[in-house]
Amino acid sequence: MRTLGSGGPVVSDLGLGCMGMSQFYGAWDDAESERVILRALELGVTLLDTADMYGPYENERLIGRIVRERRDEVVIASKFGNVKNGAGDVVGVNGRPEYVRTSCEGSLRRLGVDTIDLYYQHRVDRSTPVEETWGALAELVREGKVRHLGICEASAETVRRAHAVHPVAAVQTEYSLISRDPERGLLAALRELGVGFVAYSPLGRGLLTGRFSTPDALGADDFRRTLPRFRGEALAHNAAVVERIAEVARGRGVTPAQLALAWALSRGPDVVPIPGTKTVARLEENLAALQVALSPEELALLDEVAPPGWAEGERYPDMSKVDV
């Protein structure tokens, strides 16, 4: 178990990212998703990560239905702020106080809970001072609708401003062997403030598994086809480096995914990776990474094979939406 922040929730070493169960990574199956979540709980996973935009809305409903009889076993994390239109496209970011309250009430209703354990501002709204957004979030905590607060893809400066209004329990940002941006000051600032870190996409959106070396490996409706790292020469370069990472994994007798997760877990006891999956087999493979302790020599080898900044291509097509 790991604690998120100096006063945040205690969660399992690995959480479960549930986004792909309702959108983005091709087809999904609610029945299989239920099996994945129940198996995760059986194996000791306590942190389930969702957001109102996943589906949209359907992912929260799915989780609420599955854990209804096991509410005391889980820490539910959800998010607000990414606004979608009727077609399911993100059309903006909203951090206005009135939107914060409306979003929270909607998530509580869909999840079927009285309190959200960890509620994130999903993206920073550059048109609304973060102090105003967090003032509204603090009110939700006082009212008992939310236990802990977090923020996603936020710079150290923004986190400090939010933390001055109400303690930030966790910052969630993409972090993996392929995406090490948080090491450029953010992690140090969080440790100074006593804020936990949740690493989403710790498998590089699947790149680090070694299963996606060409665009043809992705379904026609898989949103990764739009990501710069999964296109053209960038993908060819990235796949070649991943193959070198896979060689290290083979030498250790583990899968590339297990090696990547063991690396993420080694970053510190305040780092909680939340790999997502849609199958029980992959879930069990991921959780086996908890038994893999990397030596200083192995970590140094990974730094040599995949040094910070090795990846070609941005994380998103439009990085202006990320507050870094």
Disulfide bonds with the S-S distance in Angstrom:
none
